[in-house]
């Protein structure tokens, strides 16, 4: 099997799609997981080319519109190891059918794509309520989390609006990524290997008060752990102060 191997970013994936149509038409698969390529496969490393990626982006928008492209960009943030292949299959359908592909909800390729997209956007929506900021000694607010999907860029605009007069840091521990908002502009970068956060004295007091409040308002007779896990899954609680 001929496989195009790319870096784990949208521009790299779109570059591979271009090559799959114009340079390697016999390619059957696109992946960012180099370890999935076996000795029986013919793997070809594709270098990212932003100009070629832009051509594919323009082709998507011409075929199906800006909303369709935004959906593809968001779906690429999925933590699914097979996301490139699922998106490649979806794009082949999109280029063949145009906007009609957007309405083929019973098609297996569309179902797989929609499932990835919904999981990404659903988690981003949840994280807006789950993330907890803490005030540091220098006045910058810091929040760490570890989502299933790479949603840092989806969360940043929300918190920029919500805390537009505050400096803050969002830290995705799983992907070792950070976003910093300085009160005017935001920056996304790779987190340093060693990172220490010194909380302010007020923050330590507030954290203790919040935990005490959370415990005191709980009504033992109405304790429902199943419902609680539904609204606040255990996999997210390790970065939530009240737990």
Rosetta silent file (secondary structure, phi, psi, omega in degrees, C-alpha in Angstrom):
SEQUENCE: XXXXXXXXXXXXXXXXXXXXXXXXXXXXXXXXXXXXXXXXXXXXXXXXXXXXXXXXXXXXXXXXXXXXXXXXXXXXXXXXXXXXXXXXXXXXXXXXXXXXXXXXXXXXXXXXXXXXXXXXXXXXXXXXXXXXXXXXXXXXXXXXXXXXXXXXXXXXXXXXXXXXXXXXXXXXXXXXXXXXXXXXXXXXXXXXXXXXXXXXXXXXXXXXXXXXXXXXXXXXXXXXXXXXXXXXXXXXXXXXXXX
SCORE:     score description
SCORE:     0.000 S_00000001
   1 L     0.000  133.448  177.668    0.000    0.000    0.000 S_00000001
   2 E   -87.790  121.742 -175.122    1.300    3.447   -0.911 S_00000001
   3 E  -124.237  132.716  175.596    1.046    5.757    2.097 S_00000001
   4 E   -94.484  121.473 -176.618    1.803    9.483    2.317 S_00000001
   5 E  -103.938  127.532 -174.726    3.352   10.297    5.696 S_00000001
   6 L  -131.068  170.392  172.162    3.011   13.853    6.999 S_00000001
   7 L   -73.770  162.838 -177.689    3.528   15.978   10.094 S_00000001
   8 L   -87.278   72.488  173.757    0.613   16.325   12.499 S_00000001
   9 L  -155.571  158.460 -172.552   -0.795   19.652   11.316 S_00000001
  10 H   -63.822  -41.494 -179.177   -3.485   20.785    8.906 S_00000001
  11 H   -61.482  -39.393  178.986   -1.149   22.415    6.360 S_00000001
  12 H   -65.336  -42.292  179.505    0.860   19.188    6.100 S_00000001
  13 H   -63.111  -45.435 -179.813   -2.292   17.140    5.589 S_00000001
  14 H   -64.654  -34.716  175.090   -3.606   19.465    2.871 S_00000001
  15 H   -60.387  -43.614  179.339   -0.204   19.321    1.164 S_00000001
  16 H   -64.034  -38.105  178.233   -0.489   15.529    1.084 S_00000001
  17 H   -61.292  -41.851  177.836   -3.997   15.777   -0.381 S_00000001
  18 H   -59.282  -47.373 -179.293   -2.588   17.902   -3.216 S_00000001
  19 H   -64.943  -33.289  179.551    0.111   15.302   -3.908 S_00000001
  20 H   -66.036  -24.114 -179.893   -2.481   12.516   -3.769 S_00000001
  21 H   -95.642  -27.661 -172.854   -4.318   14.192   -6.648 S_00000001
  22 H  -120.721  -25.596 -177.444   -1.385   15.420   -8.721 S_00000001
  23 L  -115.434  -33.007 -177.770    1.846   13.627   -7.818 S_00000001
  24 L  -131.184   67.079 -175.130    0.955   10.334   -6.174 S_00000001
  25 L   -64.785  -18.959  179.566   -2.429    9.434   -7.625 S_00000001
  26 L   -91.581    5.118  178.266   -2.022    5.817   -6.574 S_00000001
  27 L   -67.089  132.661 -178.053   -1.641    6.743   -2.886 S_00000001
  28 L  -102.680  -16.984 -173.561   -4.282    4.932   -0.817 S_00000001
  29 E  -148.164  149.876  173.180   -3.656    6.437    2.581 S_00000001
  30 E  -125.604  134.230 -179.736   -2.473    9.575    4.387 S_00000001
  31 E  -150.882  152.310  171.969   -1.221    9.425    7.967 S_00000001
  32 L  -103.921   -0.518  179.623    0.798   11.369   10.543 S_00000001
  33 L   -96.892   87.811 -176.383    1.431    8.148   12.460 S_00000001
  34 H   -60.556  -28.751 -178.438    4.709    6.967   10.921 S_00000001
  35 H   -69.255  -17.146  179.850    4.744    3.900   13.173 S_00000001
  36 H   -79.109  -11.703  179.438    1.610    2.592   11.450 S_00000001
  37 L   -82.008  118.974 -176.918    3.554    2.148    8.196 S_00000001
  38 L   -94.173  176.274  179.363    4.706   -1.488    8.003 S_00000001
  39 L   -66.684  -20.351 -179.877    7.435   -3.182    5.974 S_00000001
  40 L   -84.776  -10.181 -178.842    4.778   -4.245    3.481 S_00000001
  41 L   -95.929  161.017  175.285    3.786   -0.640    2.814 S_00000001
  42 E  -112.293   95.546 -177.086    5.444    1.940    0.592 S_00000001
  43 E   -90.688  135.343  178.985    5.679    5.048    2.750 S_00000001
  44 E  -124.300  122.234  179.130    6.542    8.432    1.245 S_00000001
  45 E   -77.967  125.917  179.523    7.387   11.402    3.444 S_00000001
  46 L  -107.880  121.999  178.388    5.604   14.566    2.294 S_00000001
  47 L   -82.859  143.207 -178.372    7.100   17.897    3.327 S_00000001
  48 L   -65.760  131.870  177.096    4.708   20.696    4.225 S_00000001
  49 L  -132.279  105.955 -174.757    4.169   23.260    1.486 S_00000001
  50 H   -63.548  -29.431  179.400    1.894   26.140    2.528 S_00000001
  51 H   -67.938  -43.512  178.349    1.362   27.225   -1.089 S_00000001
  52 H   -68.369  -38.528  177.994    0.051   23.793   -2.075 S_00000001
  53 H   -62.043  -38.355  179.490   -2.011   23.609    1.121 S_00000001
  54 H   -65.134  -35.725  178.580   -3.578   26.971    0.230 S_00000001
  55 H   -64.897  -40.804  178.694   -4.588   25.641   -3.188 S_00000001
  56 H   -67.645  -40.739  177.507   -6.401   22.707   -1.588 S_00000001
  57 H   -59.488  -44.987  178.621   -8.064   25.031    0.904 S_00000001
  58 H   -63.628  -37.595  178.952   -9.285   27.251   -1.921 S_00000001
  59 H   -64.939  -38.812  178.200  -10.509   24.167   -3.791 S_00000001
  60 H   -63.610  -47.215 -177.737  -12.539   23.038   -0.773 S_00000001
  61 H   -66.724  -33.900  177.861  -14.147   26.453   -0.354 S_00000001
  62 H   -68.975  -38.088 -178.637  -14.902   26.669   -4.080 S_00000001
  63 H   -76.100  -40.416 -170.863  -16.504   23.218   -4.071 S_00000001
  64 H  -133.355   -6.401  176.558  -18.416   23.397   -0.789 S_00000001
  65 L   102.070  166.458 -177.734  -18.014   26.819    0.837 S_00000001
  66 H   -65.923  -36.014 -179.510  -16.175   28.364    3.798 S_00000001
  67 H   -62.838  -39.792  179.169  -18.319   26.572    6.375 S_00000001
  68 H   -63.710  -40.099  178.851  -17.311   23.204    4.944 S_00000001
  69 H   -66.241  -40.592  179.312  -13.651   24.142    5.174 S_00000001
  70 H   -61.720  -38.162  177.218  -14.064   25.299    8.786 S_00000001
  71 H   -63.157  -41.108  179.402  -15.622   21.929    9.611 S_00000001
  72 H   -66.385  -42.545  179.102  -12.668   20.125    8.054 S_00000001
  73 H   -62.517  -41.480  178.932  -10.194   22.330    9.945 S_00000001
  74 H   -68.466  -41.346 -179.728  -11.990   21.656   13.230 S_00000001
  75 H   -63.368  -29.920  179.723  -12.251   17.908   12.564 S_00000001
  76 L   -66.235  -17.459  178.507   -8.492   17.789   12.005 S_00000001
  77 L   -76.161   -2.055 -178.452   -8.077   18.719   15.686 S_00000001
  78 L   -61.353  149.640  175.016   -9.405   15.253   16.545 S_00000001
  79 L   -87.619    3.306  178.881   -7.321   12.897   18.657 S_00000001
  80 L   -64.452  126.502 -178.932   -8.338   10.002   16.393 S_00000001
  81 L   -65.264  -21.737 -178.883   -5.208    8.234   15.092 S_00000001
  82 L  -102.624   20.887 -173.797   -6.937    7.657   11.754 S_00000001
  83 H   -61.336  -39.757 -179.182   -8.116   11.242   11.320 S_00000001
  84 H   -60.998  -43.267 -178.650   -6.055   11.908    8.168 S_00000001
  85 H   -67.773  -41.677  178.839   -7.496    8.893    6.388 S_00000001
  86 H   -63.327  -39.104  178.456  -11.061    9.684    7.434 S_00000001
  87 H   -72.485  -35.788  177.385  -10.628   13.268    6.243 S_00000001
  88 H   -62.437  -45.150  177.953   -8.957   12.119    3.026 S_00000001
  89 H   -61.758  -40.341 -179.321  -11.923    9.844    2.283 S_00000001
  90 H   -66.855  -41.075 -179.430  -14.303   12.701    3.072 S_00000001
  91 H   -66.712  -36.863  177.108  -12.448   15.136    0.821 S_00000001
  92 H   -61.644  -39.783  177.391  -12.515   12.671   -2.084 S_00000001
  93 H   -67.704  -40.466 -178.723  -16.279   12.480   -1.667 S_00000001
  94 H   -65.338  -43.669 -179.945  -16.514   16.263   -1.352 S_00000001
  95 H   -68.514  -29.248 -179.891  -14.478   16.920   -4.493 S_00000001
  96 H   -80.855  -38.480 -173.245  -16.550   14.376   -6.420 S_00000001
  97 H  -103.937  -16.470 -176.917  -20.007   15.412   -5.179 S_00000001
  98 H    68.773 -146.200 -177.414  -19.545   19.065   -4.250 S_00000001
  99 H   -62.585  -20.972  178.608  -22.085   20.526   -1.799 S_00000001
 100 H   -59.913  -32.272 -178.752  -24.259   17.439   -2.250 S_00000001
 101 H   -62.176  -26.726 -178.888  -21.759   15.539   -0.077 S_00000001
 102 H   -67.789  -17.882 -176.989  -22.706   17.771    2.854 S_00000001
 103 H  -107.372    3.400 -178.686  -26.190   16.235    2.875 S_00000001
 104 L   -86.253   64.065 -171.429  -25.209   12.543    2.528 S_00000001
 105 L   -66.868  -20.200 -179.801  -25.729   11.925    6.246 S_00000001
 106 L   -93.015   -3.660  179.434  -26.199    8.153    5.846 S_00000001
 107 L   -73.880  133.724 -175.727  -22.947    7.707    3.908 S_00000001
 108 H   -59.309  -35.278  179.419  -20.339    5.869    6.019 S_00000001
 109 H   -67.499  -41.098  179.234  -17.614    8.364    5.083 S_00000001
 110 H   -69.543  -38.397  178.407  -19.763   11.311    6.135 S_00000001
 111 H   -60.879  -45.279 -179.863  -20.783    9.540    9.346 S_00000001
 112 H   -63.696  -40.562  179.124  -17.114    8.980   10.266 S_00000001
 113 H   -66.021  -47.554 -178.875  -16.290   12.626    9.508 S_00000001
 114 H   -63.109  -35.167  178.957  -19.263   14.002   11.453 S_00000001
 115 H   -63.246  -44.427  177.651  -18.427   11.819   14.420 S_00000001
 116 H   -63.209  -47.247 -178.297  -14.906   13.286   14.613 S_00000001
 117 H   -60.577  -45.695 -178.577  -16.165   16.839   14.160 S_00000001
 118 H   -63.627  -38.752  179.614  -18.870   16.483   16.807 S_00000001
 119 H   -65.624  -39.702  178.635  -16.436   15.038   19.352 S_00000001
 120 H   -64.555  -51.320 -176.238  -14.024   17.924   18.836 S_00000001
 121 H   -69.884  -33.844  178.018  -16.661   20.641   19.111 S_00000001
 122 H   -65.934  -42.441  179.957  -18.477   18.941   21.981 S_00000001
 123 H   -68.096  -38.578  177.954  -15.284   18.709   24.013 S_00000001
 124 H   -61.239  -41.073  178.247  -14.385   22.328   23.247 S_00000001
 125 H   -64.340  -42.564  179.475  -17.821   23.395   24.499 S_00000001
 126 H   -63.910  -42.677 -175.834  -17.435   21.337   27.671 S_00000001
 127 H   -63.436  -25.937  177.796  -13.964   22.663   28.393 S_00000001
 128 H   -61.775  -25.303  178.239  -15.246   26.227   28.459 S_00000001
 129 H   -99.917  -22.438 -175.983  -17.006   25.280   31.682 S_00000001
 130 H   -87.068  -31.365 -174.753  -14.483   22.803   33.097 S_00000001
 131 L   -64.866  135.818 -179.253  -11.257   24.807   32.852 S_00000001
 132 L  -118.450  121.379  177.759  -10.188   26.454   36.124 S_00000001
 133 L   -90.844  145.586  177.360   -7.891   29.482   36.164 S_00000001
 134 E  -127.652  138.575 -179.854   -5.593   30.219   39.093 S_00000001
 135 E   -80.109  129.848  178.844   -3.927   33.548   39.857 S_00000001
 136 E   -94.049  173.700 -177.661   -0.129   33.409   39.977 S_00000001
 137 L   -61.651  -31.195 -178.941    2.233   35.594   41.980 S_00000001
 138 L   -91.207    8.788  175.173    2.870   37.888   38.999 S_00000001
 139 L    89.594   -6.768  177.568   -0.854   38.420   38.356 S_00000001
 140 L   -81.588  136.906  178.812   -1.105   36.182   35.273 S_00000001
 141 E   -89.931  135.380 -173.825   -3.941   33.645   35.382 S_00000001
 142 E  -125.307  136.742  177.326   -2.931   30.074   34.596 S_00000001
 143 E  -138.918  131.555  175.896   -5.031   27.046   33.636 S_00000001
 144 E  -115.215  152.168  179.726   -3.873   23.550   32.747 S_00000001
 145 E  -161.172  171.579 -179.871   -5.922   20.786   31.156 S_00000001
 146 L  -146.550   79.741 -176.201   -5.530   17.629   29.068 S_00000001
 147 L   -75.541  164.456  176.060   -8.273   17.151   26.469 S_00000001
 148 L   -71.456  -30.382 -176.699   -8.790   14.165   24.190 S_00000001
 149 L  -117.164  161.020 -175.417   -8.583   16.465   21.176 S_00000001
 150 L   -83.925   74.373 -168.658   -6.237   19.295   20.195 S_00000001
 151 L  -104.565   13.033 -177.549   -8.696   22.099   21.009 S_00000001
 152 H   -54.227  -45.990 -178.015   -6.411   24.804   22.405 S_00000001
 153 H   -67.610  -25.923  177.942   -6.973   27.093   19.403 S_00000001
 154 H   -76.253  -30.244 -178.357  -10.748   26.641   19.658 S_00000001
 155 H   -80.718  -32.597 -173.451  -10.756   27.659   23.336 S_00000001
 156 H   -55.460  -47.258  179.941   -8.496   30.690   23.029 S_00000001
 157 H   -60.268  -37.160  179.886  -11.012   33.062   21.316 S_00000001
 158 H   -61.481  -48.039 -177.095  -13.633   32.264   23.988 S_00000001
 159 H   -76.210  -24.573  173.998  -11.357   33.128   26.903 S_00000001
 160 H   -64.499  -38.387  178.869   -9.961   36.185   25.133 S_00000001
 161 H   -73.778  -41.566 -176.581  -13.485   37.600   25.067 S_00000001
 162 H   -69.497  -38.664 -178.809  -14.334   36.456   28.580 S_00000001
 163 L  -119.414   52.707 -172.451  -11.110   37.743   30.159 S_00000001
 164 L   -68.568  -13.817  179.412  -10.260   40.525   27.737 S_00000001
 165 L  -109.382   13.542 -177.814   -8.637   42.688   30.427 S_00000001
 166 L  -125.253  146.040  173.419   -6.572   39.912   32.022 S_00000001
 167 L   -86.130  135.326 -179.331   -3.346   38.190   31.100 S_00000001
 168 E  -149.554  161.412  177.759   -3.672   34.418   31.068 S_00000001
 169 E  -126.493  131.028  171.672   -2.022   31.165   30.022 S_00000001
 170 E  -107.778  127.120 -173.692   -3.777   28.044   28.727 S_00000001
 171 E  -125.042  111.010  175.465   -1.602   24.933   29.037 S_00000001
 172 E   -87.958  102.787 -176.232   -2.430   21.666   27.250 S_00000001
 173 L   -67.954  -34.875 -177.085   -0.332   19.180   29.218 S_00000001
 174 L   -65.259  -39.078 -176.166   -1.009   16.231   26.898 S_00000001
 175 L  -103.952    1.612  178.265    0.337   17.988   23.812 S_00000001
 176 L    55.072   46.630  179.565    2.843   20.217   25.639 S_00000001
 177 E  -119.839  151.596  177.991    1.324   23.315   24.082 S_00000001
 178 E  -135.904  152.521  171.111    0.630   26.747   25.563 S_00000001
 179 E  -130.060  133.153 -179.482   -1.307   29.839   24.606 S_00000001
 180 E  -121.977  130.449  176.314   -0.547   33.209   26.217 S_00000001
 181 E  -114.750  121.337 -174.691   -2.802   36.261   26.086 S_00000001
 182 L   -95.763   12.710 -177.104   -1.121   39.500   27.124 S_00000001
 183 L    96.324   -9.142  179.961   -4.300   41.584   27.247 S_00000001
 184 L  -136.660  -53.757 -178.928   -3.963   42.559   23.590 S_00000001
 185 L  -123.280  159.366  178.202   -2.538   39.751   21.493 S_00000001
 186 E  -119.420  151.246 -177.308   -2.333   35.988   21.907 S_00000001
 187 E  -136.384  137.379  176.735    0.538   33.630   21.150 S_00000001
 188 E  -115.800  134.665 -175.640    0.629   29.832   20.812 S_00000001
 189 E  -156.843  169.180  176.966    3.875   27.937   21.343 S_00000001
 190 E   -74.345  132.801 -178.639    5.460   24.707   22.567 S_00000001
 191 L   -68.122  144.108  176.795    5.569   24.509   26.355 S_00000001
 192 L   -65.823  153.227 -178.163    9.027   24.505   27.946 S_00000001
 193 L   -61.467  -32.665  177.510   10.209   21.120   29.291 S_00000001
 194 L  -121.829  127.694 -174.930   10.246   22.488   32.836 S_00000001
 195 L  -143.713  118.290 -179.213    7.515   24.832   33.982 S_00000001
 196 L  -112.850  134.104  179.080    6.851   25.987   37.544 S_00000001
 197 L  -114.863  121.789  177.650    3.747   27.911   38.598 S_00000001
 198 L  -103.694  111.375 -177.790    3.827   29.932   41.808 S_00000001
 199 E   -80.013  150.427  177.610    0.288   30.711   42.964 S_00000001
 200 L   -72.753  159.541  179.291   -0.592   33.883   44.827 S_00000001
 201 H   -62.849  -38.824  178.937   -1.551   33.678   48.499 S_00000001
 202 H   -62.245  -39.057 -179.473   -5.060   34.869   47.678 S_00000001
 203 H   -63.276  -42.279  179.303   -5.438   32.082   45.114 S_00000001
 204 H   -61.728  -38.699  178.360   -4.515   29.412   47.658 S_00000001
 205 H   -68.958  -43.615 -179.702   -7.133   30.799   50.047 S_00000001
 206 H   -63.196  -39.390 -179.887   -9.775   31.030   47.331 S_00000001
 207 H   -62.030  -41.899  179.324   -9.090   27.447   46.237 S_00000001
 208 H   -67.982  -41.357  177.934   -9.609   26.179   49.781 S_00000001
 209 H   -63.270  -39.474 -179.517  -12.780   28.236   50.202 S_00000001
 210 H   -65.082  -42.338  178.366  -14.148   26.922   46.895 S_00000001
 211 H   -64.499  -39.338  179.150  -13.554   23.299   47.902 S_00000001
 212 H   -65.964  -41.811  177.876  -15.215   23.939   51.271 S_00000001
 213 H   -63.244  -44.556 -178.812  -18.197   25.596   49.572 S_00000001
 214 H   -59.664  -41.013 -179.649  -18.491   22.738   47.055 S_00000001
 215 H   -72.606  -37.096 -175.876  -18.578   20.177   49.854 S_00000001
 216 H   -74.059  -30.711 -178.824  -21.000   22.145   52.055 S_00000001
 217 H   -81.916  -11.020  179.384  -23.635   22.761   49.381 S_00000001
 218 L   -69.626  130.962  178.825  -23.737   19.064   48.526 S_00000001
 219 L  -100.368  112.675 -173.728  -26.931   17.387   49.758 S_00000001
 220 H   -56.108  -39.618 -177.655  -26.144   13.837   50.851 S_00000001
 221 H   -66.899  -21.645 -179.085  -29.700   12.598   50.227 S_00000001
 222 H  -105.940   14.912 -179.624  -29.497   13.767   46.625 S_00000001
 223 L   -62.494  121.541 -176.633  -26.040   12.367   45.946 S_00000001
 224 L  -136.018   84.745 -176.272  -26.121   10.932   42.419 S_00000001
 225 H   -61.797  -30.138  179.430  -22.640    9.849   41.240 S_00000001
 226 H   -65.947  -46.138  178.717  -23.950    8.541   37.906 S_00000001
 227 H   -66.531  -38.387  179.805  -25.456   11.916   37.003 S_00000001
 228 H   -63.001  -41.615  178.630  -22.362   13.709   38.289 S_00000001
 229 H   -66.268  -28.720  178.093  -20.110   11.611   36.046 S_00000001
 230 H   -67.027  -44.906 -177.058  -22.361   12.473   33.116 S_00000001
 231 H   -85.527  -27.764  178.474  -21.969   16.220   33.599 S_00000001
 232 L  -134.542   80.069 -177.416  -18.384   16.141   34.946 S_00000001
 233 L   -54.305  145.583 -177.637  -16.601   13.050   33.580 S_00000001
 234 H   -60.019  -30.744 -176.683  -13.851   11.632   35.769 S_00000001
 235 H   -66.652  -13.773  178.325  -11.272   12.025   33.000 S_00000001
 236 H  -103.698  -10.192 -169.867  -11.540   15.814   33.389 S_00000001
 237 H   -72.240  -21.954 -176.410  -11.640   16.087   37.173 S_00000001
 238 L   -63.763  -18.934  176.906   -7.880   15.979   37.763 S_00000001
 239 L  -112.103   13.345  177.375   -7.592   19.624   36.699 S_00000001
 240 L  -103.365  124.438 -171.709  -10.812   20.827   38.392 S_00000001
 241 L   -58.924  -36.817 -174.850  -10.211   22.422   41.777 S_00000001
 242 L   -70.928  -14.793  178.105  -13.405   21.156   43.470 S_00000001
 243 L  -103.526    0.000    0.000  -12.381   17.527   42.978 S_00000001
